[in-house]
Amino acid sequence: MGLVEEFAVALRRRVEEGLTPEAAHETRRCLLNVLGTAIGASRTAEADALVATGAGLGGGAVVPPGRSEPLERHVAALEIGFAAHFDDYDDTHLETVIHPGAATLGALYPLALIEATTGPGELMAFALGVESQLRVGIAMSPSHYDLGWHITGTCGVIGAAVAAGVALGFDSRTLASAMGLAANFAIGHRESFGTPVKPYHAGKAAMNGLLAAELAAAGTAVDPDVLEGAGGFFALYADEFDLAPLRTAEVEARWVLLDNTYKPFPCGIVAHPAIEAAIGLHGWMEDPANPPVRSVAVRCNPLVVELMGRPTASTGLEARFCALHGVAVGLLFGKGGIEQFSDETARDPVVDELRRRSTLMASESCPREAATVVVTFEDGTTVENEVAVAAGSRGSPLSDGQLMAKFQALVEPVLPGRSALIADAALGLGEHTSFSDIASAVSGR
């Protein structure tokens, strides 16, 4: 039995065993969060362009959440995954830096509406879509990401195929084929970070994963060595990998989706501790008794410099990968929401001046979830704030209430008055609602 077959058998056993209460709760939290980010970015200019292009291809029956145009199911999957990841506000697994919800939602939402799947099966499908891509990512982290691949795209496609396959009731053989096909459809590299291309990785993962499942259902089979062969997925995508996370014993041991986290700020998660530390110093910045700022020093983990070390930003998307921008807006405005990562704020001369006076100081001894911001004023006085465990990390996860507040803030500007109904439908998935009910709440029917 090849690895892809063994992994498929283990996932099918998860279907038969059912979700634990903790896994079911976390799956619904993930769904709520990513549905909010998909709606929140559904009407950006970039989403408009995608929808216009997709509509030009003709023949559609699926209306993505937040939009009004019916699209062909694969284009709908592309748009949903794209919008869900656009603001970099979606869920994040810290060990791998995968955003697992976007591709999973993108594949499952249109499929569920077309195939009229049921709520309990949809909840399990969403859970295993997240679970499977995280396990693939864990198996080749950090080597895969270090080589320059965007892991959300390359692993997300496998999760999308699993979600679709589980929703369609695949047996282990067909599920293995879906994953094997998806492994051949993987795309995405880090060079596009900070551009409108990056969210297409999540969108294409959703689209290609859905297609892989459909091809598997039609009888397309794959080589059983597609994952572990000498020229297979892992050997080509990583210098070092450990396949144990895909083996039966580890799949059955625990749900890794329980390690998923949710962002309080719409930007690269490695900068969140520094932004939180900066927000804590906002009061000092507002004090008229203090002279102008001479400099800002940010002590942080080296990954902040690697992933978000650009010194400035001219667009909101670039700002999402500029840690110094996040620190500047935290100090100046005392918050770091969508507005603070807009094009307008990125070009604000006051923000730009503070970015230019700020420096990242990487230290191997600083954990990923920690950071310290030190502000030095022109008279030489200093103030500093240290965050040891950032909000949204595993050590300090967002509460259900905080997650709901984030969801409402994302949804209400796009679909005023509907956030409560949509949230109820999402959080009831598998118990009293299905994706059809979610779509009805989104559309206002």
LINGI-V886776 format. One record per backbone hydrogen bond with DSSP energy under -0.5 kcal/mol. NH is the residue of the N-H (numbers start at 0). CO is the residue of the C=O. If there is no record, write none. Layout:
BEGIN
nh: {NH | NH}
co: {CO | CO}
END
This chain:
BEGIN
nh: {3 | 5 | 6 | 7 | 8 | 9 | 10 | 11 | 12 | 13 | 14 | 15 | 16 | 17 | 23 | 24 | 25 | 26 | 27 | 28 | 29 | 30 | 31 | 32 | 33 | 34 | 35 | 36 | 37 | 38 | 39 | 40 | 41 | 43 | 47 | 48 | 49 | 50 | 51 | 52 | 53 | 54 | 55 | 56 | 56 | 57 | 60 | 61 | 62 | 63 | 63 | 66 | 70 | 75 | 76 | 77 | 78 | 79 | 80 | 81 | 82 | 83 | 84 | 85 | 86 | 87 | 91 | 92 | 93 | 93 | 95 | 96 | 97 | 99 | 102 | 103 | 104 | 105 | 106 | 107 | 108 | 109 | 110 | 111 | 112 | 113 | 114 | 115 | 116 | 121 | 122 | 123 | 124 | 125 | 126 | 127 | 128 | 129 | 130 | 131 | 132 | 133 | 134 | 135 | 136 | 137 | 138 | 139 | 139 | 140 | 143 | 145 | 146 | 147 | 148 | 149 | 150 | 152 | 153 | 154 | 155 | 155 | 156 | 157 | 158 | 159 | 160 | 161 | 162 | 163 | 164 | 165 | 166 | 167 | 168 | 169 | 174 | 175 | 176 | 177 | 178 | 179 | 180 | 181 | 182 | 183 | 183 | 184 | 185 | 189 | 191 | 192 | 194 | 197 | 197 | 199 | 200 | 200 | 201 | 202 | 203 | 204 | 205 | 206 | 207 | 208 | 209 | 210 | 211 | 212 | 213 | 214 | 215 | 216 | 217 | 218 | 219 | 225 | 228 | 231 | 232 | 233 | 235 | 236 | 237 | 241 | 244 | 245 | 246 | 250 | 251 | 252 | 253 | 255 | 257 | 258 | 259 | 260 | 265 | 266 | 266 | 267 | 270 | 271 | 274 | 275 | 276 | 277 | 278 | 279 | 280 | 281 | 283 | 284 | 285 | 286 | 286 | 289 | 293 | 294 | 295 | 296 | 297 | 298 | 298 | 299 | 299 | 303 | 304 | 305 | 306 | 307 | 308 | 309 | 318 | 319 | 320 | 321 | 322 | 324 | 325 | 326 | 327 | 328 | 329 | 330 | 331 | 332 | 333 | 333 | 334 | 340 | 340 | 341 | 345 | 346 | 347 | 351 | 352 | 353 | 354 | 355 | 356 | 357 | 358 | 360 | 361 | 362 | 365 | 366 | 369 | 370 | 371 | 372 | 373 | 374 | 375 | 375 | 376 | 376 | 377 | 379 | 382 | 384 | 386 | 387 | 389 | 391 | 392 | 395 | 396 | 402 | 403 | 404 | 405 | 406 | 407 | 408 | 409 | 410 | 411 | 413 | 414 | 417 | 421 | 422 | 423 | 424 | 425 | 426 | 427 | 428 | 429 | 430 | 431 | 432 | 437 | 438 | 439 | 440 | 441 | 442 | 443 | 444}
co: {223 | 1 | 2 | 3 | 4 | 5 | 6 | 7 | 8 | 9 | 10 | 11 | 12 | 13 | 19 | 20 | 21 | 22 | 23 | 24 | 25 | 26 | 27 | 28 | 29 | 30 | 31 | 32 | 33 | 34 | 35 | 36 | 38 | 40 | 43 | 44 | 45 | 46 | 47 | 48 | 49 | 50 | 51 | 52 | 53 | 54 | 70 | 70 | 60 | 61 | 68 | 63 | 61 | 71 | 72 | 73 | 74 | 75 | 76 | 77 | 78 | 79 | 80 | 81 | 82 | 84 | 260 | 97 | 91 | 258 | 92 | 92 | 92 | 97 | 98 | 99 | 100 | 101 | 102 | 103 | 104 | 105 | 106 | 107 | 108 | 109 | 110 | 111 | 111 | 117 | 118 | 119 | 120 | 121 | 122 | 123 | 124 | 125 | 126 | 127 | 128 | 129 | 130 | 131 | 132 | 133 | 134 | 135 | 136 | 137 | 139 | 141 | 142 | 144 | 143 | 187 | 148 | 149 | 149 | 150 | 150 | 151 | 152 | 154 | 154 | 155 | 156 | 157 | 158 | 159 | 160 | 161 | 162 | 163 | 165 | 164 | 170 | 171 | 172 | 173 | 174 | 175 | 176 | 177 | 178 | 179 | 180 | 181 | 182 | 147 | 188 | 189 | 191 | 191 | 194 | 196 | 196 | 197 | 197 | 198 | 199 | 200 | 201 | 202 | 203 | 204 | 205 | 206 | 207 | 208 | 209 | 210 | 211 | 212 | 213 | 215 | 214 | 222 | 224 | 228 | 225 | 226 | 231 | 232 | 233 | 138 | 241 | 242 | 243 | 246 | 247 | 248 | 249 | 253 | 254 | 255 | 256 | 91 | 335 | 87 | 264 | 319 | 267 | 268 | 270 | 271 | 272 | 273 | 274 | 275 | 277 | 278 | 280 | 280 | 281 | 282 | 283 | 286 | 375 | 375 | 356 | 373 | 358 | 296 | 371 | 297 | 360 | 300 | 300 | 301 | 302 | 303 | 304 | 320 | 314 | 315 | 317 | 318 | 307 | 321 | 321 | 322 | 323 | 324 | 325 | 326 | 327 | 328 | 328 | 329 | 328 | 336 | 337 | 338 | 341 | 342 | 344 | 347 | 348 | 349 | 350 | 351 | 352 | 354 | 295 | 297 | 359 | 299 | 362 | 364 | 366 | 386 | 298 | 384 | 296 | 382 | 294 | 373 | 374 | 380 | 291 | 376 | 374 | 372 | 370 | 385 | 368 | 395 | 389 | 392 | 393 | 398 | 399 | 400 | 401 | 402 | 403 | 404 | 405 | 406 | 407 | 410 | 410 | 414 | 417 | 418 | 419 | 420 | 421 | 422 | 423 | 425 | 432 | 427 | 427 | 427 | 433 | 434 | 435 | 436 | 437 | 438 | 439 | 439}
END
